[in-house]
Amino acid sequence: MGAMPEWTMLLANVGFPSAVAVYLLLRFEKQIAAQTLAIEDLTRKLETKNEEDN
């Protein structure tokens, strides 16, 4: 057996990147939701403007 057990290596190689990805996803979730709402609002405004122009 090496200096580090196999599960420790697995945790270091898979667990840490997974934890960082989850943290970032949770942190940016509100910003992504706000951008989605802004895009939907812009789409509605463009559709209304196009209807007025026709």
C-alpha positions, 0 to 999 in steps of 0.5 A: 500500500502506498503512502495515501490510501486509494479513497483519499486519492479518489476524493482528491481527484474527483471530490474537490473539483465536484465541490468547487463546481457545486459551489460555483453553480449555487453562487451564480444561480441568482445571476443566471436567473436574473439574466434569464428574466432580462432576456425574456423581457427583452424578447417581449419588448422586441416582439411588441416593437415588431408588431407596432412596426408592421 
